[in-house]
């Protein structure tokens, strides 16, 4: 009985340690390309953006840039379980045409259920604020095309987001 339990424990231990081979995360060449495109875009358009600071314990650099258009008036505490109500317009950095935007009624999302670029960028602004987020493809759809939205693989995304409410 003890040997069977030990065998089950070992199998569980070794299968739980498998690395995820997600090309959106491991493709360092694309990360460099994205960062060069974003930096050039910001310079060509005279935009002063800040880069989200690396979160303690994360080995990667954060290629999420933000411009606070309006800081907001209500200090907000964000977590991945926060529900955010916002209006947004999203486009590929290479296009002037939006691929997504909200209508008259702003939707609510749990922050942990949205793009990684949003998870890292939205907390940079307070409730009532407006932020522009430009992020590398790995923080959006990665190497996966989104034909319904008209997005090619490795699309760098550019969002303008107004935060109406944050609840925890």
N, C-alpha and C positions, 0 to 999 in steps of 0.2 A: 504493500500500500504506500509506504513512504517513498519507494523508488518511482512508482507511478506519479505521485505528487511532485517529486523532484523533476521528473522528465517533463511533465506538463508545465512546470514553472520555467524550465530552461527553454522550451519551445516558445512560450509566451514572451520571455525576455528577449530572445533573439529575433523574433518576428516583429516585435514592437520597436526595434532599433533600426529598422530599414530607413534609409534616407529617401526623401521625396525627390525624384528627378524631374522636377517641373522646369521646363525650358525657360519659363518666364522669370525664374529665380536664378538659374545657373548660367545663363547666357551672358557672360561678362562682356563679350564683344558688343552686343546690342546695348548694354548699359552705357558703354563708352560713347557709342554712336548717338544714343538719345541725349546724353548730357551735352555733347558737342552741339547738337541741333538746338537744344533749348538755350544754351549760353549764347549762341549766335543770334537766335531769334530775339532774345532779350536785348542784346547789344544793338542789333539792327533797328529795333523799334524804340530805343532809348527808354527801356523799362528797367526800373530798379526793383528787383525782387530779392527776397530773402530765401534762404534754403532752410527747410525744416532740419533742426538739429538732430544728430544721431541720438537715439534713445539708448540709455545705458544698457549694456549687455548685448546690443545688436552689432554684429560684425560688419554689416554692409554700410555703405554711405546712403544717404537718403536723397534721392533725386526728385524731391517734391519742392517746387518753388512756389512762393506765395507773395501776393501784393495785397496789402490791406487797403481797400478803397474807403472803408468806413469802419472804425474799430468796434462800434457797438457801445451800448451804454450799461448793460447789465453783465457784470462779471459772471462767467460761466465755468462750471466744473464739468469736464467731459470724462466719460469712460466708454468702453466699448458697448456697454449696455444702455448708454444714454439714448433717448429718443430725440431726434432733431427734426424740426419742421423748417423746411427751406424752399426757396425758389431758386432755380438754376437754369443756366444755358450752357450746354456742352458742345464743343466742336473739336475736331482734330486740329492740331496746331498748324497743319499744312492747308487748312481750308477755312474760308470765311463763313461757310454754311453750317448752321447748327445741326447736329445729329440728334439732339435731345433738348427739350426745354419743358418747364412746367407750364401749366395753364393757369386759370384764375384761382384755383384752390391749391395752395401749396401742400405737397405731400409730406408725410412724416416717415422717417426711417430709423431703425436701430443702427447706431453708428457702426457696430460690429458687423453689419450685414451689407455694407456698401464697399465701393472701391477702397483699396488700401490707400490710394492717394487721398481720398476724402478722409479716411480715418486719421491720417497723419496731418492733413492740412486744416480741416475745419476747426479743430481745437485751438488754432492760432488766432481766432477771432471770437469776440464776445457775442452774446445774444443781441440782435438788432444790428449786427455788423454785416458788411459786404466784403467778400474776399475773392480774389482771383487765384485759382490754382492751376499750375502747369506742371504736369508730372510725366516722368518716363513711362514708357509702355508697360514695364513690369508692374507698375502700380495701378494699371488699368486692365486692359484685356490681354496684355502680353503678346505672344506671337500668334494669337488666334484672331483670324479675320472675323468681322461682324458684318456680313453682307446685308443684313436687314437694315443696319444703321449706316451702311455705306463706309465702313471703316476697314482699312486694310490691316494686315498683320503688323504688329509693332507700332501702332498709332500712338503718338504722343498726344495726350489729352489736355484740353484747356477749358476750364470751367469758371464761370462767374456765379458765385453763390451768395445768396442773402439768407442769413440765419434769423428766423422769426422766433423760434422757441427751442429751448433745451430743457429736457426733464430727465431726472434720474430715478 
